Amino acid sequence: MSNQLKKLKKSKESTNKAITAPANIQMHSYIGDYQGCGTIRIIYPHMLLNQWRDKTNVSVCASHNSAFINDPNFYNRLLCIQFQRAITDQQLQMIQWFSHNLGRSTKTPILYESDDDLLNISKWNFAFDYYQPYLKNLPKILGLCAGVTVSTEPLKQLYSKYNKNIVVIPNHLPKAIWGNIPENKPENEKPRILWGGSANHFSRKKGMQGGDFSIELIDFIKKTTDKYEWNFIGSMPMELEELKDKIKAHPWQTTFGYANFVKSLNIDIGIAPLEDNEFNKSKSNIKMLEYTAAGIASVYSDVYPYKGAKNICSTTEYMIDRIEALAANADLRKETIQHDYELVKDNLYWEENDNLRKYVNAYLGLFKLTLP
């Protein structure tokens, strides 16, 4: 084991407690992406942890990059090395090198981090073609790691086939970026409706139907451009691109600028349609967290991430009904926001409800350790 882990275990044995203060925990992550899960699950919490010091005087130094550091002394002082969403041949070779070579000298544990079910990506999703050639690598990578962190319980159940030492770390938002939930927002002449996300939510493959937006929902949007102001951030279904003069199509935002941009739009209603498939069953409720933090009354598909929301819809017909009900009733929008806030408030922000402490404990738990 690494020097860091040896010290922690020695502290545990000498005091019959997990850690005695003061302690300094160091970890390093190799990022698979910088715009989505890599930011939400690694960069955000690392940014906050590097400023965090709880009442037990435990400090955490978390670093991340995508470049290989060829210095055994760097890894020897770490609690763990983490790989986020690694699956390619090159990433497998890198993890094998750590496990078979560097691992022998430093004994620093390797962890795996994932926020997505990479084994069940829908064929209509453009990411399917990228990940498909590498699927055979994922069980190998998971098997080489000392532990795994995931965002949801279904994802834990799926990946536990390949690694039993696995823990769920829910997603949260940094309040330092999202700020307080807006209140008393100005009334809009036309109700404003928002969807934001990447193009992997709908088919862009020629001749292949599918996606999180049903044909009925797309038709509804087309028919109501005069009644509602439809806003799309990042991308939109190809079927709507001919209506760009009637729909607000906003460019992709940086992860650190997204919160302020969404709030600046003064949105009334958010929508989060998801196809009921294996891939989406393992998704997190990050969209609900974002809509709630922005003070947006929203409607969601009836899939695992959104269980318990005020407006969960098992059919497109019901989703349309809920959109129109919210658009016509400001009090119902306020009621919806309050209901969904009560549902997610404990997991809304990293800085609240001891969520940073829980984050550290989740990692330590993989090594049978805990903060005092």
N, C-alpha and C positions, 0 to 999 in steps of 0.2 A: 504494500500500500504506500501511497505518497507520504511524505513527511507531514503534510497538513493533516491527513487522516490518522496517522499514527498518534499525533498530538491530541486529536479529539478523542480517540479511543482510550489513550492513556488517562486523559482527564476524566473520562467516564468511569474507568476502572478504579481510580484513586478516590473518587468522591461518591461513587454509586449514583451519580447524576450524569446527564448527557454531556453537558458542557459547563465549566465554571468560568465566570467572567473574570478578567476580560478575555476575549477570544477574537481572532481575526480569521475569517473564512474567505478563502480566495478560490474563484472558479473562472474558467475560460470557455467561451462558446465559439464554435465555428458556424457562421450564419449561412443558411441556404438561400435566403432572400432578404432584401432590405426594405421591401415595400408593403408586405402583408404580415404574415405570421411571424417572421423574423423580428419585425418591429414590435408587434403586439406582445409577443411572448418572451422576447429576449431583450431587445434594446430598451423598451419602456421600463420594465422592472429593474434592469441593470442601472439605468439612469437614476432611478430612485434609490436603489440599494446602496449605491456609492455615496449617498448623502444620509443614509439611514443608520441610526445607532439607538437601539432600544434601551430600556431601563437596566438590562443585564450587562450593558456595555459591550455587547457583541457587535462587531463591525463586519461588513461584507464588502470585499473588493471584487467586482465582477467586470470582466473585460470580454470583448468580442471582436472578431474580424473574420475574413475569409481567406487570409493568407497563412500558409504554413510557417510556423516558427521552429527553426531547427536548433533548439537549445534544450537539452534534457533538464538543465537547472530550472528553466522556466516552468516546466510541467511538474517538477518534483515538489514545488511549494504549493501546488493546487490541491483543493479538495477533490476536484474532478475536471475532466475535459468533456464538453458537451458538443454533440453534432445535431444541428437543427435541419430536419427534412433532408437528410442525406440518403441518396438512392442510386446515383449514377455509378458506372464502373470505376471512374476515377475516385469518387468518394469512398466506395467500398475498399479500394486499394489503400487509400489513406488510413482508413480505420483498421484494416488488417496490419498495416505497418505499425500503427500505434500499439495494437494488441500484441503483436509478435516480436517487435523490436524494442521500441521505446518503453512499452509496458513492462518488459523484463528488467529494465534498469531503474525506472522510477516507480513502477507499480501504481501509477496514477489511474484511478478508475475512469472508464469511458461511459458516458451516458448518451441516450438518444432522446430527442425531443420532436414531437409531431403534433400538429393541430389539424391534420387532415387524414382521411382514410385513403391512402395511396393505392390500395388494392382493388377498390371498387369505383374508380372514376368512370362516369358514364361515357359511352362511345361518342355521343354528340359533343362532348366537351373537348375543346381544342387541346387541353392538357393531356387527354388520353393518349394521343399519339406520341407525346414527349415521354411520358412515364412508362408506357407499355413495355418497351424493350428492356427496362431495368427492374421490372417487378420481381424477378428471380433474386435480385440482390437484397431486397428488404428483409426477408427472413434471416439471411446470413448476417446482415448488419445488426439486427436486433439480437441475434444469438451471441454476437461478439461483445455486446455492451453489458456493463455491470448493472444497469438499471435504465428505466424508460420513464419519461414524463409525457403526459398527454393532456388534452384539454377537456375531455368528456368521458363519462362512464362507458358509453358504447364503444368508444375508441380503445379504452383500456381492455374491454372484453375481447375485442378483435385482435389487438397486438399481444395480449397475454398468451396467445397460442405459441408465441416465439420467444417470449421472455416473461417470467413470472414476477420479477421484481419491478413492478410498475405502479406509478402513482398518478392520480388526477390532480392537476393544477388548473383551476378555472381561469378563464380570461377576465381581466379587469381593465378599466380605463385609468389613465393618469389624470387625476383631478387638476394637476398643475397645468395641463393642456386643455382639458375640457371645461374646467371651471364649474360654476354653479348652474343648476338647471334654470333656464330662463322662465320668468313669470310675467304675466300681464303683457303678452306679446301683442303688437299692433294687429288690428283686423285687416285682412286682405280683401280686396274687391272681389277677386275670384279665389276660391280655396286652392291652396298650393299643395301639390302632392309630390313626394320625392321617392326615388329609388336611386341608390348608388352602388357601384360595384364593377367588377371586371367582366370581360367578355366571356368568361367561362361559365356564365349563368344561362347562356342560350346557344343554340346550335349556330355555328357559322360555317358548317360544312355543306357543300353543295349537294342537294338531294337528300339530306338527312334531317328529319324532323326531330324535335325534342328541345328540352330546356325548361327552366323554371318559370318562364312566362307561357301560359297556355294560349292557344289561338283565341279563346273567348276573352281572355284578359287583354290581349293585344287589340282585338276588335273594339272592346270597351274604351280603351285609351284613344283609339282613332276617332270614335264617335263623340268623345267628350272634350276635345281640345278647346272648344269654345266655352264650355261650361267650367272646366278646371284648368289651372295652370300646371302642366306636367313638367317636372324637373328630373333630369337624369344626369348623374355625375359619373364620369369615367367612360361609360359605354351604354348602349341601348340595343334592343333587338333590331336586327336588320330590317324587319317589316315596318319599323317606325321611322327609318332614316329618311323616307320620302316626305315626312312631315316635320322636318327640322325647322321650318319657318313657323310652325305652330307649337312646337315643343321646345322647352329650354334645355338645350344640350350643353352641359358644362364640361370643361376638360378635366382630365384626371388631376387630383390634388395630391400633394405630398402628405405623408402620414402625419406629419407635425402641423400641417396647415389645414387639414381636413376639418377639424372641429370648428374652428372659427369660420371657415367657409360655409359649412352647413348652417351654423347659427345665423350667418348673415343673410341667408335666403328666406328666413322667417317662414318656415314650412309649417303647414297645418297638419298634414297627414303623411305618414310614412308607410310604405308597403314593403313586405318581405316575402314574396312568393318563392316557394321551394317545391320542386318535384319530390314526390314521396318515393325515394329510392335509397339504396344501401349507402351510397356516398353521403347523402344529406343527413342520414340518421346519426352520423358521427360528428356533425358540425356543432360548433358552439353557438351560444346566443349573443355573439358580439354585435350583431345588428340591433338586437333589442337594447343592449347596453347603450349603443350610440344614439338610437332614437330617444331613449329615456333621458340621457344626459343632455340632449338638445331640446328637450321639452316638446317632443313631437308625438301626438296620438297616432297609433299605428295598428295595422292589420297584418296578421301573419298566417302562413300556411300551418296546418295542423300536423307538424312534424316534431320530433323530439326536442330540438333546441328551444322551441317556443311554448312548451307545455305550461299551462297556467296563465298565459297572457289573456288580457281582457277580450281581445278579438282574434281568436284562432279559427281558421276556416278550412273545412275539409273539402270544399268545392269552390271552384271559381265563382259560381253563382252567388255563394254566400259571401265571398270576399268582396265582390262588387256591391252587394247589399250593405256591408259594413262600411265600405268607402263612402257610399252615398249618405249613409246615416251620420257618419262623422262630419262629412262636409256640410250637412244641413244643421248641425247642432253643436254649438260651441261648448255648452255645458257637458255634453257627452264626451267631447274631446278632453276636457279637464278631468272628468271622471276616469277616462281611459289612462291618461298620463299618471294619475295618482295610483290607480290599481297596479299598473305595470312597475311603477317605482317601488311600491311595497313588495312586489315580487322579487325584484333584483337588487334592492338597496344594499343588502349585505355584501354583494359581489360587484357593486357598481365601480368603485374606485380602489386603486392599489393603496392609496394613503389612508383608507378608513377601514374600520372593523378588523384591525390587526392583519390585514391581508398580506402585507409584506413579511410579517413574522411567519404567517402560515406558509408562504412561498419558501422561505428558508427552511422551515421545518419539514416541508415536503421533500426537499433534496436530502436533508440530513436523515430523514426516515428511510431512504433507500439504503443507508449504511447503519441502520438500527441506532440512530442518534437523534437527539432532540434538544432544542434550546431549553434552559431551565425555566 
